[in-house]
Every structure is written in structure tokens, then in C-alpha cells.
């Protein structure tokens, strides 16, 4: 599981990713 803490989702992620601290498993 990758923990992302950013105002915007990092490049390569879907635009549907909410713009707030979120974590999701990278397949």
C-alpha cells in the first residue's frame, strides 16, 4: 500500500482520485 499525502494526485493516477490525503494499493 502506497500512502500519498498531496494536494493533487501524482501523475499516472486516475482523475477520479480525490484531492486529499489518501492511501490505496498499487497493483
N, C-alpha and C positions, 0 to 999 in steps of 0.2 A: 504493500500500500504506500502510495506516494502522498505526502502531506504538502499541499500547496497553500501558501499564505501570500496572496497578492490581490491587488485591486482589480486586475484584469486576468483572465485565464491565459496561461502561457501559450505560445504558438504551437499549433498542432492539435489543440483541443477543440471540440465542437463549440459552436457559438451558443449552444444551449446550456453551457456550464455557467452556473450562477457566478456573479462577480462578487464573491465574498469568500473568506477562509473556508476551504472545503477540502476533503480528502476522498480519493477514490482509487481503487486498484487499477493499475495499468496492465492490460492484457499482454 
